[in-house]
Amino acid sequence: MYQNRTKYPQKKVQMYQQLQELPKKYKVIALVRMEKVRSSQLLPLRKKFKGEVEIFSIKDKVAQRALASLKIPEVEKLASKLVGQCVLLFTNMSPFKLNILLGKNKIMLPARGGDKASIDVVIKAGNTGITPGPILTDFKEAGVATKIDQGTIWITKDSTPAKKSDVISAKLATLLSKLDVKPVEAGIVLNSALEEKMVYNQEELVIDVEKYREAFARAHQEAMSLSTEIGYVTKENVNIILAKAAQRARSLAIESGFMTDETKQQTIQKAHAQALALSGKLKGYTSQ
């Protein structure tokens, strides 16, 4: 006969208690699905974000119950997205900033069969340190030229068994792993995040930094051009406006023949040129 469970493993009890406390401590809860994330990616992130982000590996049912018990609608909405193996990140950092920082902390990983190469896969010439055996067939199938010297396999020239975006076979993945070649770039992307009662999905959290940088640069340049043209002085454009005003004043002074220390040479040169032109015209009249 089925009986309600009254005892749980200490680890699950501790996890449940932590998941009830952490949402009260931090402003942002972010969710990462582990389908395309390897556990080896989390260790360097734990070190890098220590003190700023708490990274919490969880199991869906424990997390769902713990978060649902808080009776906060937004947290319950996020909890409904906990399916399978997930990681929760607790922080006071903006989820948009966190997603950008995660994107910048990509690492290269060994390939698995079916992975796509993130780069051109290059196997360098040299001693592999591998003892000859059936693996020679794998080298041959990958198109890697080899020789046996002093009891080990040597690669005789650089080889590229896969190009960027090529699908890596299981055999090639095993070979690359033995050669310590890591052709798969991996990063972590937030699946969703909760901040100030607002739940963001994955698409909303992605920001094209370069696009925004270009837009800000263009807006700044247009604002500078407009403010300079209308003479609206700011600390950013004051030098440009003064230089433009000085140039216009100099041109006006020269045009009107107003002598100053800065314009006297050009004013005299202009007057001289005008005198020569007038003299030429007078000579033309007298010769008629």
C-alpha positions as CSV (number, residue, x, y, z in Angstrom):
1,M,0.0,0.0,0.0
2,Y,1.3,3.5,-0.9
3,Q,2.4,5.7,2.0
4,N,3.3,9.4,1.9
5,R,7.0,9.9,2.1
6,T,8.1,11.5,5.3
7,K,11.9,11.4,5.0
8,Y,14.1,12.8,2.2
9,P,17.8,12.6,1.5
10,Q,19.7,15.3,3.4
11,K,21.1,16.7,0.1
12,K,17.5,17.3,-1.3
13,V,16.4,18.8,2.0
14,Q,19.3,21.3,1.9
15,M,18.6,22.1,-1.7
16,Y,15.0,22.7,-0.9
17,Q,15.9,25.1,1.9
18,Q,18.4,27.0,-0.1
19,L,16.0,27.5,-3.0
20,Q,13.5,29.0,-0.6
21,E,16.1,31.5,0.8
22,L,18.0,32.6,-2.3
23,P,15.1,34.3,-4.1
24,K,14.8,36.6,-1.0
25,K,18.5,37.4,-1.1
26,Y,18.8,38.3,-4.8
27,K,16.9,40.6,-7.3
28,V,17.4,38.3,-10.3
29,I,16.8,34.6,-10.9
30,A,18.0,33.2,-14.2
31,L,17.5,29.8,-15.7
32,V,19.9,27.8,-17.9
33,R,18.9,24.5,-19.5
34,M,21.6,21.9,-19.5
35,E,20.7,20.1,-22.7
36,K,23.5,21.9,-24.6
37,V,25.7,22.8,-21.6
38,R,28.4,20.6,-20.2
39,S,29.2,20.5,-16.5
40,S,32.8,21.4,-17.4
41,Q,31.6,24.8,-18.5
42,L,30.3,25.7,-15.1
43,L,33.5,25.4,-13.0
44,P,35.3,28.4,-14.6
45,L,32.1,30.4,-14.4
46,R,31.8,29.7,-10.7
47,K,35.3,31.0,-10.2
48,K,34.9,34.1,-12.4
49,F,31.5,35.2,-10.9
50,K,32.3,34.3,-7.3
51,G,30.7,36.8,-5.0
52,E,28.4,38.2,-7.8
53,V,26.5,35.1,-9.0
54,E,25.5,32.0,-7.2
55,I,25.3,29.1,-9.6
56,F,22.9,26.4,-8.4
57,S,22.5,23.0,-10.2
58,I,19.1,21.6,-9.5
59,K,16.6,18.9,-10.3
60,D,13.3,20.1,-11.7
61,K,10.9,18.6,-9.1
62,V,12.8,19.7,-6.0
63,A,13.2,23.2,-7.5
64,Q,9.5,23.5,-8.6
65,R,8.2,22.6,-5.2
66,A,10.7,24.9,-3.4
67,L,9.9,27.9,-5.6
68,A,6.2,27.2,-5.7
69,S,6.1,27.2,-1.9
70,L,7.1,30.9,-1.9
71,K,3.6,31.8,-3.3
72,I,5.0,34.5,-5.6
73,P,3.3,34.4,-9.0
74,E,6.3,35.5,-11.0
75,V,8.6,32.9,-9.3
76,E,6.0,30.2,-9.9
77,K,5.9,31.2,-13.6
78,L,9.7,30.8,-13.8
79,A,9.4,27.5,-11.9
80,S,7.1,26.2,-14.6
81,K,10.0,26.4,-17.0
82,L,12.1,24.0,-14.9
83,V,12.2,20.9,-17.1
84,G,14.9,18.3,-16.9
85,Q,18.4,19.1,-15.6
86,C,18.7,22.9,-15.1
87,V,21.0,25.5,-13.5
88,L,19.6,28.5,-11.6
89,L,21.7,31.6,-11.3
90,F,21.0,34.1,-8.5
91,T,22.4,37.6,-8.7
92,N,21.8,41.3,-8.3
93,M,23.2,41.9,-11.8
94,S,21.0,42.9,-14.7
95,P,20.0,39.7,-16.6
96,F,20.9,41.4,-19.9
97,K,24.4,42.2,-18.6
98,L,24.7,38.6,-17.2
99,N,23.7,37.1,-20.5
100,I,26.3,39.3,-22.3
101,L,29.1,38.3,-19.9
102,L,28.2,34.6,-20.2
103,G,28.5,35.0,-24.0
104,K,32.0,36.5,-23.6
105,N,33.1,33.5,-21.5
106,K,33.0,30.8,-24.1
107,I,35.5,27.9,-23.9
108,M,36.7,25.3,-26.4
109,L,35.6,21.8,-25.7
110,P,36.3,18.3,-27.1
111,A,33.9,17.2,-29.8
112,R,31.2,14.6,-29.5
113,G,29.8,12.7,-32.4
114,G,27.3,14.9,-34.2
115,D,28.8,18.2,-33.0
116,K,29.5,20.9,-35.5
117,A,33.0,22.3,-35.7
118,S,33.2,25.9,-34.5
119,I,36.5,26.4,-36.3
120,D,38.6,24.8,-39.0
121,V,39.9,21.6,-37.3
122,V,43.6,21.5,-37.8
123,I,45.8,18.6,-36.6
124,K,49.4,19.8,-36.4
125,A,52.4,17.7,-37.7
126,G,54.5,16.1,-35.0
127,N,54.8,13.2,-32.6
128,T,51.4,12.1,-31.2
129,G,52.9,9.9,-28.5
130,I,50.3,7.3,-29.4
131,T,51.4,3.6,-29.9
132,P,50.6,2.1,-33.3
133,G,47.5,-0.1,-33.5
134,P,44.0,0.0,-34.9
135,I,43.9,3.8,-34.5
136,L,46.0,4.1,-37.6
137,T,42.8,3.3,-39.5
138,D,41.1,6.3,-37.9
139,F,44.0,8.5,-39.0
140,K,43.7,7.2,-42.5
141,E,39.9,7.7,-42.7
142,A,40.4,11.3,-41.4
143,G,42.9,12.0,-44.2
144,V,45.8,12.5,-41.8
145,A,49.2,11.4,-43.1
146,T,51.2,9.5,-40.6
147,K,54.4,7.4,-40.1
148,I,55.7,5.2,-37.4
149,D,59.0,6.3,-35.8
150,Q,60.6,5.2,-32.6
151,G,57.5,3.2,-31.5
152,T,55.0,6.0,-31.8
153,I,52.7,7.5,-34.5
154,W,54.0,10.8,-36.1
155,I,51.8,13.1,-38.2
156,T,53.9,14.0,-41.2
157,K,52.1,17.3,-42.2
158,D,49.4,19.6,-40.9
159,S,45.9,18.3,-41.8
160,T,42.4,19.7,-41.7
161,P,40.0,16.7,-41.3
162,A,37.0,19.1,-40.8
163,K,36.1,22.6,-41.8
164,K,34.1,25.1,-39.8
165,S,30.4,24.1,-39.5
166,D,31.2,20.5,-40.6
167,V,29.5,17.7,-38.6
168,I,32.1,15.8,-36.7
169,S,31.7,12.0,-36.8
170,A,32.0,9.9,-33.7
171,K,35.2,8.3,-34.9
172,L,36.8,11.7,-35.7
173,A,35.6,13.0,-32.3
174,T,37.4,10.1,-30.5
175,L,40.6,10.7,-32.6
176,L,40.5,14.5,-31.8
177,S,40.0,13.8,-28.2
178,K,43.1,11.6,-28.1
179,L,45.1,14.3,-29.8
180,D,43.7,16.9,-27.3
181,V,42.2,19.0,-30.2
182,K,39.1,20.9,-29.0
183,P,37.1,22.2,-31.9
184,V,33.7,23.1,-30.3
185,E,33.2,26.5,-28.9
186,A,30.7,26.5,-26.1
187,G,29.0,29.2,-24.2
188,I,26.0,29.5,-21.8
189,V,22.8,31.3,-22.8
190,L,20.1,32.2,-20.4
191,N,16.8,30.4,-21.2
192,S,14.8,32.9,-19.1
193,A,15.1,35.3,-16.2
194,L,13.0,37.0,-13.5
195,E,13.7,40.6,-12.5
196,E,11.4,42.9,-10.6
197,K,8.3,40.8,-11.3
198,M,9.1,40.6,-15.0
199,V,9.9,37.3,-16.6
200,Y,12.0,37.5,-19.8
201,N,12.4,34.7,-22.3
202,Q,15.5,33.7,-24.2
203,E,14.9,35.9,-27.3
204,E,14.2,39.0,-25.1
205,L,17.5,38.5,-23.3
206,V,19.7,38.5,-26.4
207,I,21.3,41.9,-27.1
208,D,23.3,42.7,-30.2
209,V,26.0,44.8,-28.5
210,E,27.7,45.8,-31.8
211,K,24.4,46.9,-33.3
212,Y,23.6,49.1,-30.3
213,R,27.2,50.4,-30.2
214,E,26.9,51.5,-33.8
215,A,23.5,53.1,-33.2
216,F,24.8,55.1,-30.2
217,A,27.9,56.2,-32.2
218,R,25.7,57.3,-35.1
219,A,23.3,59.1,-32.7
220,H,26.2,60.8,-31.0
221,Q,27.7,62.0,-34.3
222,E,24.3,63.3,-35.5
223,A,23.7,65.2,-32.2
224,M,27.2,66.7,-32.4
225,S,26.6,67.8,-36.0
226,L,23.2,69.4,-35.2
227,S,24.4,71.1,-32.0
228,T,27.5,72.5,-33.8
229,E,25.4,73.7,-36.7
230,I,22.9,75.6,-34.5
231,G,25.6,76.8,-32.1
232,Y,24.3,75.0,-29.1
233,V,27.4,74.9,-26.8
234,T,28.2,71.8,-24.8
235,K,31.5,70.6,-23.3
236,E,31.8,68.1,-26.1
237,N,31.4,70.5,-29.0
238,V,32.7,73.9,-27.6
239,N,36.1,73.5,-29.3
240,I,34.5,72.7,-32.6
241,I,32.0,75.7,-32.4
242,L,34.8,78.1,-31.4
243,A,37.0,76.9,-34.2
244,K,34.1,77.3,-36.7
245,A,33.2,80.7,-35.4
246,A,36.9,81.8,-35.5
247,Q,37.1,80.6,-39.1
248,R,33.9,82.5,-40.1
249,A,35.1,85.7,-38.4
250,R,38.5,85.5,-40.1
251,S,36.8,85.0,-43.5
252,L,34.4,87.9,-42.9
253,A,37.3,90.2,-41.8
254,I,39.3,89.3,-44.9
255,E,36.3,89.8,-47.2
256,S,35.5,93.2,-45.6
257,G,39.1,94.4,-45.5
258,F,39.1,94.6,-41.7
259,M,42.7,94.5,-40.6
260,T,43.8,92.4,-37.5
261,D,47.1,90.7,-36.6
262,E,45.6,87.4,-37.9
263,T,44.1,88.8,-41.1
264,K,46.5,91.5,-42.3
265,Q,48.7,89.3,-44.4
266,Q,45.7,87.7,-46.3
267,T,43.9,91.1,-46.5
268,I,47.0,92.7,-48.1
269,Q,47.4,89.8,-50.5
270,K,43.8,90.0,-51.5
271,A,44.0,93.8,-52.0
272,H,47.2,93.3,-54.0
273,A,45.5,90.7,-56.2
274,Q,42.5,93.0,-56.7
275,A,44.8,95.9,-57.6
276,L,46.6,93.9,-60.2
277,A,43.4,92.8,-61.7
278,L,42.1,96.4,-61.8
279,S,45.4,97.5,-63.3
280,G,45.1,94.9,-66.1
281,K,41.6,96.1,-66.9
282,L,42.7,99.8,-67.0
283,K,45.5,98.9,-69.4
284,G,43.0,97.2,-71.6
285,Y,40.8,100.3,-71.8
286,T,43.8,102.7,-72.5
287,S,45.0,100.5,-75.4
288,Q,41.7,100.6,-77.2
